[in-house]
């Protein structure tokens, strides 16, 4: 487990937050061979050909799984603050997405992936944009993060012409991306991503529904983020978003619904019965004034809820620590301090996310047989000592400053708090320059 994933490494002497079905915490070692976890127990004997990494006093946990991210938006961080969702989209995000070229998409992807890795995320579900999705996939793959990627599908809106495509051509292109993805590492998957009902024609949604069923592809979309979106959907289609997806036969375990803030009781029942997953983005929901998703009600109904930071343009960071903390606090703020306890939030941030993305057998927990996607946290920081109960310390006290090592598929992508898969200085410089060019092109 050096720069590649060959060989064997023993992470020795940590507190292992396994996130297995029992939420077991093991004081001991994690053995990784050829990118796979082969043992989790105390006092493993050390063989000569192991690389031994001393993690005593540290927390060893599965890397975070972020289920809703827009890597293409990282370049307009801090450039779209204090706006409502529809103004944020039409005045900033759509013009800037339309102005992207290959070079700016590449810089945006590199900045976003670097931030995700340095804050402990090892798997993401990216929504992509209309053009240059292949560049996002290529650059994320080069950096070594695991992910599900999509070409954004939009055909029916008042935004820039560059973001409007013929639905048949767009879906054909999205399917070509899926069939052309011959990623030998197994790190990259492809999904279908109609942005939301409001920017879609019925023809586009029908094509997506059929393609998803025929090819077994996951569908990633925004759903009921705020009142305006629900109203616009009713105006166009005569029904609310969940009923629209239900009528198209899209509801099922392959459907990934970002936000679900404005969801009524009937819709909760539909989502629960179908096995669709909710991608909860608490910070973006607060910042855009969208509201508070009924997370405890969803959990009571057995709905799988996962976490994502959405984009840097509406958050403005991509750290899972922020999402975990805000998810928990938003449920407690109504006077229920016992709501959404830390270990439950950690499950949302790891194994539940992996299961939602169809990767539950690959990642999301530290168990023999899974790929080695591991984040090591060092609690010895002024922000997080003294450490109390392990899960609570991670969720409520820690942050990116505690991330010591990040391993994806057996490879150290972050070591001793530094990015190893690329030069951080180069990424920052490229992002600043690309952001200027992009805003000039968008005339913003
Ligand atoms: Zn989003």
Boltz pocket constraint, residues with backbone or C-beta under 6 A from the ligand:
constraints:
  - pocket:
      binder: B
      contacts: [[A, 68], [A, 70], [A, 127], [A, 222], [A, 258], [A, 310], [A, 311]]
      max_distance: 6.0
